[in-house]
Amino acid sequence: MSGDIKNFYGETIAPSDVKFFFVYCPNNSGSTALTQYVGKQLSAYIPPHRCNEGQALGKVRAIFKAEPKWGPKRELDWPLVRKKWASYSGESIFIEGSPSTMMGHESLTETFGHDSSALLSVCDPYMHVASSIRRYSLHFLETAANRWISFKSKRIIDIRKDNPHFPFIPYEQFTANPQAINDALGIPFRGADIDGKVASGLRGVKSGYVRAVAYLLPEEVNRITDILRRREGRVKRLGYKLRGPEILEEAKAMDPEEFAIGVGRRERAIH
């Protein structure tokens, strides 16, 4: 375990002094599994509602709904949010993995910065868009791709630039080697047996990449690429690249059974 936990100001803090831990990760990108895994490693309080998101807890739901979900959250009463969250976690660490909370990073720093830490993550943009259209609508493709390239990817890049002390563990690295998180934070490994995202049929720490991209048609892959090309630099900065329909054959070769699950879901969505 070579790493350690840093607060928002880059100062090393002992795990016993951490009160809040934030998982900054876009939606449909593995945030639920990440929140569960990090929570387990830290023996933290994990919100039990809606994908384990702290924003969904009853005592704070109205506070977050007062501002646009993907807005900058400059006007939130963070001291009140902290008080309400702490009433749930007690003496345990509170882990917050609501995807849109990353939009308020700067404004929440004054309230949480000294005794809190964070981890950043993102997933392959093709997987993100595929997961989004499966969850919301086949007509959501352009919106999902535009949102990823216009502000979700940028948000992770900006926070990472200003906070190089926060570990950046992409979804693909996490699912291939969960203990990379433990190494980055310098904390003991407490197992990887988590519930995962039950609604997606993924239990434990397991990659959903193959079944996700299998949901796409070749022409949809090209449409996603056309949108991502507008800000290709952001794609590359996060470790990804523009792809073509060949990713479908590659995914099928990686895991034929998982690919068949994705194809079957697409067929049921159409009929």
N, C-alpha and C positions, 0 to 999 in steps of 0.2 A: 504494500500500500504506500505509494510514493507521494500522493497528493495530500491536501488538507482542505478544510472548509474555510472559505473566505466570506466575510460579510460584504455588504454592498460597497464598502469603501476600500476593499482589497485587504482588509486586516484579517489575520488568522484568528479563528475562534474555535473553541473546543466544542465538540458535538453536544455536550451537556449544557452549553450556553446558547445554543440555537433555539429560538422560539418559533420561528416561521421559516418554511422552505418553499420557494416558488419554482414551479416547473414552467418555463416559458417555451411553449410549443404551439404552433398553429393547430386548429381543429382538424380532424380527420388525418392526423399525422402520427398517431401513437401516443397522444398525451395521456389517455386513460391508463394504459399499461405502464407508462413511465411513472405516473403519479403513484400507482399501486406499488410498483417495485421500489422506488425511492422511499416511499412511506414505510415499507416493510424493513428496508435496511436501516432506517433511522428510528424504528419503533414509534412512528409518528401517528397522530390522529389523522385518519383519511376520511374526508367527508363521504357519507354513504349515499348521497343523492346524485342523480343524473351524471353519470360518467365521473363520479368522485370530484365534482367541481365545487369549490368553496362558495362561489357566487350563487349556487342553488340552495344554500342553507336558508331556512325560513327567516332567521333574524336579520339577514342582510339582503335578501332577494330584492326587496323594494328599493334599497339604496342603489344597487347596480342597475336596476331597470330604469332609473331616473335619467340615465344618460345613454346615448347610442352605444350598442354593444361593441362596435369596432371603432368607436371614437377614442380620443386621447385620454379621457377620464381625468381631466384636470380638476374638476370641481367636486370629486367624490370626497366625502368626509372619512378619510383614511383612519384617523384616530378612533372614530366610532366603529369602523369596520374591524379594526384590530381588537377592540374591546369585545365585540360580538363574537368574532372568531375564537378569541381566547376563552370565551365562556363555554365553547364546545370542547376544546382540546385540554383545558385544565393545565396540568403540569407537563403534558406531552407536547412535542413539536406539532404544529399545525402545518399540514402540507396543502398548498393551493396549486391546482393544475388547470383552472379554467383558462382555456386558450386566450380569451380576449383580455385577461388581466395583464398580459405583457404590454398592452397599449398604455397602461398607466405606470410603467416602471419608474419614470422620472418623478412623478407626483407622489408615489408611495414611498420613495426612498427616505424622506425625512422621518416618516413614521416607523418604518420597518428596518431601515438600513443597518443599524448597529448590531442587532441580534438576529439577523435573517440572512439567508443565502439563497442561491438560485442555480439552476442548471438550464442550459439552452439546448433545444433539439429541433429538428425539422426532418421531413421525409422527402423522398424523391417526388418531384412535382407531378409526374404522371400518375403516381400512386395516389397523391393527394386529390387530384382532380377526379380520378376514377372513383375513389371512395366517396367524394362529394356528390357526384351525380347519382350514385347508387343510393345514397342516403336521402337526397333531396328530390332530384328530378333529372331526367335525361336532358331536359332543356337548360340545365344549370351549368353546362360545360364552359361556355364562354365566361360566365360570371365567376366561376370557381378559378379558372386559369388567370383571369384578369386580377382578381383579388390576391391570388398568391404572388404574382409577379409585381403588382403595384405596391402592396403594403405589407403583406404577411412576411414575405421573404426579406423585405427591406427592414422590417422591425427586428428580426433576428440578427441581421447583419449589423444594424446600428447598435443594438444592445451589446452584441459581442465586441464590437469595436471599442465602445466606451467602457466595457467591463471584461477585459481579457482574463481576469481572475476567475470568472464563472466557467465551469466546464462546458464544452460544446460536444455533445454526444449525439450524432445523427441517429435516426431510427434504425438504419441498417447496421450500424455499429452496435447499437444497444441490443438488437435481437440476435446478432451473431455472437456477442460476448457481453452479457449483462454486467459482468464483474468489472467492465471498463469504468462503470459509474463508481463502484466501490474504490477502485484504484485512484480515480480522479479526486475523490473526496477523502480518501484515506480512512475509510470506515470498514469494519468487518463485514464479510459476506454472510447474510442470514437466509440464504435460499432464494430460489426464483419461483416458488409455487404461489402464483398470484391468480386471481380470477380471470384477469384479462378483460377484453371487451366481449361480454357474453352475447350481445346483440349481433356481433359480427361472426360469432362461432369460433373465436380465437381465445383459447384458454391458456394461461401461462404466458411465458415470454416466447412468442412465436411470430415470425414474420408473416405479414399479410400481403406482402408485395405481389406475389404471383396471382393470388385469387383476385386482387384488386385490379391489376392491369388487364387481366383476362376479361374484365367487364367491358373493356374498350373495343371499338371497331377500328380497323386500320385508318379509315378517314378521320376518325375522332383523334387518333394519335397525331395525325398531321395538323389538325386544327389547333390542338394544344401547342404543338411546336411553333406554329405561326405566331401565336400570342406570346409565348416565352421568348421568341427571338427578338422581340422589341426591347427586352432588358436581359440579353444573354449574359452580360457580365454578372448579374446577380445569381443566375443559375450556376455559373462557374465558381463564384466565390463561396458557394455553399457545398461545392464538391460534386455537382451534377453536370450533365451536358444535354444538349438537344438531341433528341432521338427521332427515329422514324418507326414505321410499322414493324420493323424487324424485332422490336422489343417483345412483340407478342410471341413469336417463335422462340425467342430466347427464354421467355418466361415459361413457356410450355415445356421446354427441354429441362428447365430447372426442377420442375415438380409437376408432372402431368396430372396427378390427382387434384392438387390445389388449383391448377389451371381449369380443370373440368368443373370445379365448384363455381369459379367465377363466370365461366361461360353459361352454366346452367342458371345462375342468378340473372344474367342479362336476358336470356331467353324467356324466363318467367316474367321479367319486367315488361317485355314487349307484348307478350300475349295475355 
